[in-house]
């Protein structure tokens, strides 16, 4: 099974933070904010000029968080398959099925039968490029192996295990996919889980959470640009830099140069 190719990421924020989140993430990605969705005004997409949207801001009633959507051609069949793998099920609409991973990370299945083209990286005035290329799933240590197994089976993507105790591995989508998934073990004893890794230390009652990674070919220039847009510098990691957006959500800048050409 090749699994889904297209994955969306949603920055979920309370109503009073929506404007700030939209302004920041639009500037961070270089993608203008569209109009609220006609039948669901709680959603607003960031709309790249050279491809289809896969980053969105959603207004929610709870605290800020990040969730993902996996695209499927059959909501019912995929819901049953993932439930058998340990996922929890929630609200069902005509277009999507809300679910949670075994560790409590919210995600949705959405029905989008049409083919789409992934946007390329944005080139900035300073000359460097960046793109939203990765979502990191931050799992408390006691849930990490279960989450890793779940996401491998849920996506069917190619898996590359990590040699670091902090990370379990990465999942790479098929050609044309939007983002890879990085699986991180919080509280591994090597500095993870303390916020220095882009996580919040496994907050939210010890449930699994997620954060966004922006990839670039010039980490120093990209961090300087994002701080100028209102991000707060948290500190360097081991090959990445941790920041917070104006809403307080952690994210990272990496320099993997993944598909930036």
C-alpha positions in Angstrom: 0.0 0.0 0.0 1.5 3.3 -1.0 -0.8 5.4 1.3 -1.9 9.0 0.9 0.3 11.4 -1.0 -1.2 14.7 -0.1 -1.1 15.8 3.5 -2.4 19.1 4.9 -1.3 20.9 8.0 -3.6 23.1 10.1 -2.6 25.8 12.7 -5.5 25.7 15.1 -5.9 28.9 17.2 -8.6 30.6 19.3 -10.6 33.3 17.6 -8.6 36.1 19.2 -5.4 34.8 17.8 -6.6 34.0 14.3 -5.5 37.3 12.7 -2.0 37.1 14.2 -1.6 33.5 13.1 -2.8 34.2 9.6 -0.6 37.2 9.2 2.5 35.4 10.5 2.2 32.2 8.6 1.3 33.9 5.4 4.5 36.0 5.7 6.5 33.0 6.8 5.5 30.8 3.8 5.1 33.6 1.3 1.6 32.4 0.6 -1.3 34.9 0.7 -4.2 34.2 3.0 -7.4 33.4 1.0 -10.9 34.1 1.9 -12.6 32.0 4.7 -14.1 28.8 3.3 -17.7 29.5 2.2 -19.4 26.8 4.1 -16.9 26.6 6.9 -15.6 30.2 7.7 -13.5 28.8 10.6 -11.0 27.7 8.0 -8.7 29.9 5.9 -6.1 28.6 3.5 -2.7 30.0 2.6 -2.7 30.0 -1.2 0.6 29.6 -3.0 0.9 31.1 -6.5 2.5 28.0 -8.1 0.6 25.1 -6.7 -2.2 23.8 -4.5 -2.7 24.9 -0.8 -1.7 22.5 2.0 -1.4 24.9 4.9 -4.4 26.4 6.7 -5.5 28.3 9.8 -8.5 27.1 11.7 -10.4 28.9 14.5 -11.1 26.5 17.5 -12.4 26.9 21.0 -9.5 25.4 22.8 -5.8 26.3 23.1 -3.5 26.6 20.0 -2.2 23.4 18.4 -1.2 21.9 15.1 -3.1 19.0 13.4 -2.8 17.2 10.1 -5.2 15.9 7.4 -4.5 12.8 5.3 -6.3 12.8 1.9 -8.2 9.6 1.0 -10.5 8.5 -1.8 -12.7 6.5 0.6 -13.5 8.0 4.0 -15.5 5.0 5.3 -12.9 2.4 4.4 -10.0 4.4 5.7 -11.7 5.3 8.9 -12.3 1.6 9.6 -8.8 0.7 8.7 -7.2 3.3 11.0 -9.6 2.5 13.8 -8.4 -1.1 13.6 -4.8 0.3 14.0 -5.8 2.1 17.2 -7.1 5.5 16.1 -10.0 7.1 17.8 -13.0 8.5 15.8 -14.8 11.8 16.2 -17.0 14.1 14.1 -17.9 12.9 10.6 -19.0 15.3 7.9 -19.5 14.8 4.2 -16.0 15.9 3.5 -13.9 14.7 6.4 -13.6 12.4 9.4 -12.0 13.6 12.6 -9.8 11.1 14.4 -7.0 10.9 17.0 -3.8 8.9 17.0 -3.3 6.3 19.7 -1.3 9.0 21.6 -4.0 11.6 21.3 -2.8 13.7 18.3 -5.8 15.1 16.4 -5.9 14.4 12.7 -8.5 14.2 9.9 -9.2 12.1 6.9 -10.5 14.3 4.0 -11.9 13.3 0.7 -10.3 15.1 -2.2 -10.4 13.0 -5.4 -8.7 15.5 -7.7 -4.9 15.6 -8.5 -2.9 18.5 -7.2 0.5 20.0 -7.7 2.8 20.8 -4.8 4.1 24.3 -4.7 7.8 24.9 -4.9 10.0 26.8 -2.4 9.7 30.5 -1.9 12.8 32.6 -2.8 13.3 35.6 -0.5 14.9 39.0 -1.3 18.1 38.0 0.6 18.5 35.2 -2.0 17.8 32.1 0.1 14.8 29.8 -0.2 12.5 28.0 2.2 9.5 25.7 2.2 7.2 24.0 4.7 8.5 20.5 4.2 8.0 18.6 7.5 5.7 17.9 10.3 7.3 16.6 13.5 5.1 14.4 15.7 6.2 14.9 19.3 5.3 11.8 21.4 6.0 11.3 25.1 8.5 8.5 25.6 5.9 6.0 26.8 3.8 6.6 23.6 6.6 7.0 21.0 7.0 3.4 19.8 3.2 3.0 19.5 2.9 6.3 17.6 5.7 5.4 15.3 4.2 2.1 14.4 0.8 3.7 13.9 2.0 6.3 11.5 4.0 3.8 9.5 1.0 1.7 9.0 -1.4 4.6 8.6 0.6 6.2 5.7 2.3 3.2 4.2 5.2 5.6 3.4 8.9 4.7 3.2 10.3 4.7 6.7 13.9 5.5 7.6 14.9 4.8 11.2 17.0 7.3 13.1 20.3 6.6 14.8 19.5 9.2 17.5 17.7 8.2 20.7 15.7 11.4 20.4 14.1 10.5 17.1 12.6 7.3 16.0 12.7 8.0 12.3 11.2 9.7 9.2 8.3 8.8 6.9 8.7 10.0 3.3 5.7 10.5 1.1 5.5 9.3 -2.5 6.7 11.7 -5.2 4.6 14.8 -5.3 3.8 14.6 -1.6 3.7 17.8 0.5 5.5 17.0 3.8 7.5 14.3 5.4 6.7 13.1 8.9 9.4 13.1 11.6 8.8 11.0 14.7 10.3 12.4 17.9 10.6 10.8 21.3 10.2 13.4 24.1 12.0 13.0 27.4 14.7 10.7 25.9 17.3 12.0 28.4 19.4 13.8 25.7 17.8 17.2 26.0 14.5 16.5 24.2 11.2 17.2 25.8 12.4 20.5 27.3 11.3 22.7 24.5 14.7 22.9 22.9 13.5 20.5 20.2 10.6 22.5 18.9 8.1 20.7 21.2 6.4 21.9 24.3 7.8 19.0 26.4 4.8 16.8 25.7 2.3 19.1 27.2 -1.5 18.9 26.9 -1.6 16.3 29.7 1.1 14.1 28.2 -0.6 13.7 24.9 1.2 13.5 21.5 1.4 16.8 19.7 3.0 18.1 16.5 5.0 21.1 15.3 5.9 22.6 11.9 9.4 22.5 10.4 10.5 25.0 7.7 13.4 23.9 5.6 15.8 26.3 4.0 19.2 26.5 2.3 20.4 29.3 4.6 19.3 28.7 8.2 20.8 31.9 9.6 19.1 34.1 7.0 15.8 32.3 7.4 15.8 32.7 11.2 16.6 36.4 10.9 13.7 36.8 8.5 11.3 35.0 10.7 12.3 36.9 13.9 11.7 40.1 11.9 8.2 38.9 11.2 7.4 38.5 14.9 8.7 35.0 15.8 10.5 34.6 19.1 13.9 32.9 19.1 14.0 30.0 21.6 17.4 28.7 20.8 19.5 26.4 18.7 19.1 22.6 18.5 21.3 20.0 17.0 21.1 21.1 13.3 18.0 23.2 13.7 16.8 26.4 15.4 13.7 26.5 17.6 11.3 29.5 17.4 7.8 30.4 18.5 5.2 32.0 16.4 3.3 35.1 17.7 0.6 32.7 19.1 3.1 30.8 21.1 3.3 27.6 19.0 6.9 26.2 18.6 8.3 25.5 15.2 11.7 24.8 13.8 14.0 25.9 11.0 16.0 23.1 9.5 18.6 23.0 6.7 18.0 19.7 5.0 17.6 21.3 1.6 14.8 18.7 0.9 13.4 19.3 -2.6 14.2 23.1 -2.6 15.2 23.1 -6.2 
